[in-house]
Amino acid sequence: MRLSIFVLLIGALLVTVSSACGSSEADPSDEIAIDEQLIVKFIDDSISADVQAILDQYDAVRIRPDLDLGGAWLLRVDPEKRAKLIEELGSHLDVEYAEPDLPVELRDD
């Protein structure tokens, strides 16, 4: 499980770095601040109607569905609502985990 979270975080970091480097594929209007993002992994890789209702309640939007994050979704949500949404999703039976999408610093030790 730790490895899958690490892989998801590295994937999200690479997307952020790629966008920051001015990739020709990146659209500046699509840039999202890191404090607006969270990663959610669903138990069966899909969402139920009640989870969708929770996402709608917080105006959470799936971003980068083209990325393969091992069945996890990268979501954008108002930074002021993010902690509460993570708490609510984290306690839902259909959710394996819900975490902030934080930058990862790789160290060469």
N, C-alpha and C positions, 0 to 999 in steps of 0.2 A: 504494500500500500504506500509506503514511504517513497518507493521508487516511482510509482505512478504519479504521485503529487509532484515530485521533483521534475519528472518529464513534462508535466503540464505547465509547471512554472517556467521551465526553460523555454518551452514552446511559446508561451505568452511573452516572455522576455525577448525572444528573437523577433517576434512580430513588432514589439515596441521599438527595438533597436532598428529594425528594417525601416519602419516608418520615420524614425528620427534621422536616418541617414539620407533621406530624400530619394528613396526608391521611386523610379518612374511609375510604378504601379500604385503607389500610395496617393490617395486623394486627400489633400489638406483638410477638406471639409469633413472627412471621416475620422480625423484625429480625436482621440478621447483621452482625457486625463486619467492617469493610473488610479486616482482615488475614486473614479466613477466605475471601476471594473470589479467584477467578482467572478469566480469560477465555481460552477455547480456541477456535481456528478450525480446523475440519477441512477437508482438501483438497476433499472432495466433499460437504460439508455434511451428512454422516452419519458414524456411528462404526462401526468394525469390532468384531468380537467380542473381539479382543485388546486394543483400546483400552478397551472396556467392562470387561475383566478388570483393566486397570491402574486404572481409576477405582474399581472395587470394592475392589481391594487397599488403596487409600488412603481408602476410605469417602467418596469424593467424590460429592456430590449436585448434580444440576442444579437451579438455582433460577431462577425467573422465566422459564420457557419461553415465556410469553406475550409477552415482549419481542422485538421484531425487532432483532437485533444483527447483521444481515448474514450470517447463517449461523453466527455464533459462539455458544458456550454460556457462560453465567455459572455457575460452579461454586462450591460451598461445600466447604471442606476444613479439617481441623484446621490451625491456623497453624504448628504444629511440623512438619507434613508437606508444607506448601505448596511450599517451595523444591525439595524432592526430586521431588515430582509434576511441577512445571513442567519440571525437568530431564529427567525420563523422557519426558514427553509431547513436549517440544521436540525430542527426538531420534527420535521415531517418524515413519515415512514418511507416515502418514495425517494428520499434524497440520501445518497451515500455521504456526501459532504458538501458544504458551502463555505467558501473561504474568500477573503480579499485577494485580489490579484496584485501581489506586491512584487517590486523589483527584486531580483536575485543577484547577489554579487558573488561571482566565482573567484575563489582564492586558490592560489597555487602554493599549497603548504608542503 
